[in-house]
Amino acid sequence: MITLRYCAKKQIQDVNQKHQGFVYTEEDQAFRLKTDTSYYLAVTSETQKAGSWVKRPLQLIQCDEAEQSLMKWTVVSE
């Protein structure tokens, strides 16, 4: 299990908590919000120009609101 931390401007549940965390599960290849597992880390469907590359903004979204392919992550470790 991998835990990913981020510092948010707006907290989801606990406004006194400085860091929220994510938990990655290999079964569905998804990052879920640690404090509320109904929220997933997903990319948006639109791409934005980033120099010679493209980028996609990240968002927290409930599982039934997102396309499954936008919530899947591949974790590579050496």
N, C-alpha and C positions, 0 to 999 in steps of 0.2 A: 504494500500500500504506500502511495506517495502522497505527501501533504504539500500543497502549494500555498504560499501566503501572498497576500496583496494588501495594500493600504488603500482604503476606499474613502472618497469624499463623503459619501452618504452610506451609512451602515444599513444593513437589511433589518436586523432585529435589535441587537444590543448596541445602543448608541455610546455606551461607556467603553466598549471594547475597541482598542486601537487597530487591531489586525483581525481580519476574517480569514478563514482558511478554506481550502478545497481538499476534497478527498478523491483520489483517482481509483476507479475499479477496473480491473482488466476484463471482467465479463462483458461489460457494455462499452468499454473504452471511453468513459465519460468522467469529467470532473464535476463533482457535486459540491454545493456550498455546505460547509461543515455544520453550520448552525441551523440550516433549513435544507434538507436533502431533496426537497421538491424543486429546487432551483439548480439549473445546470449552467456551466460555462459554455457558451456557444459563440461562433462567429456569425456575423450578419451575412445575408446572401449577396449584398452588393460589394463590389470591390472599388477601391480608391487608388488612384495613381500615387506611387511612392518612388519617384525617380524612374529608373528603368524597370522597376518591379511594381507589383500591386500589393495592397494590404487590405485586410478586412478588420473592421472594428470588432471588439469583443463585447458581449452582453451577457447578463444573467437572465435566464428565461426558464419558465416552467416547462417541464417535459412535453406536455400535450400541445404546447404552442409553437414548437420548433420542428423543422425538418431534421430527421435523425442524422443525416450525413453532416449537418452543421454542428452537431454535439459530439462527434467522435474524434478522438485524439490518438495519435500514435506516439508512445513514449519510447525514445531511443536512449539507451545507456551503454557506456563502454566498460 
